[in-house]
Amino acid sequence: MRLLIVSDTHLPRRARTLPPQLLDEVARADVVLHAGDWVDLATLDLLETSAARLIAVYGNNDGPELRSRLPEVAYADLEGLRFGVVHETGAAQGRERRCADRFPGLDVLVFGHSHIPWDSTADGRLRLLNPGSPTDRRRQPYCTYMTAEVSDGRLTGPELHRLPPRRTGR
């Protein structure tokens, strides 16, 4: 099972459209996990219709329309692994302990908010993944997203992908 992990798309504020490379990944993924801050409904509609399966949450920049369609936390069993998706996990310091305490039944937690890629393990069991942002690199050198594979209850990868700089001013 191929996963595409994305967050903080912020359309149309940070970019006009999703990068073509990311859209190619949507078509190849069995599951797309989006950790919030969509900002516009059009991006949610696009991923709902183009992804084979979408597991998604709202973020702090998402208004009432997105919040009415998405949960704050989403859960899914994927090939025997228990996944959770949430937008915010708080400050980097102490993140592993907070998430292990808050999500004791999970194997993998996907989160967003910071736009900073993250891959760590809490308590030797909970994998924490933040794919960064495909449209707003903030203090990072590149816009990013992640892919991973799940098979027989095991997560392989994940792989962080750098996107080429946009040619336009946005």
Sequence and secondary structure as in RCSB ss.txt:
>XXXX:A:sequence
MRLLIVSDTHLPRRARTLPPQLLDEVARADVVLHAGDWVDLATLDLLETSAARLIAVYGNNDGPELRSRLPEVAY
ADLEGLRFGVVHETGAAQGRERRCADRFPGLDVLVFGHSHIPWDSTADGRLRLLNPGSPTDRRRQPYCTYMTAEV
SDGRLTGPELHRLPPRRTGR
>XXXX:A:secstr
 EEEEE    TTTT SS  HHHHHHHHH SEEEE S   SHHHHHHHHHHSSSEEE   TT  HHHHHHS SEEE
EEETTEEEEEES    STTHHHHHHHH TT SEEE  SS   EEEEETTTEEEEE   SS  TTSSS EEEEEEE
ETTEEEEEEEEE    SS  
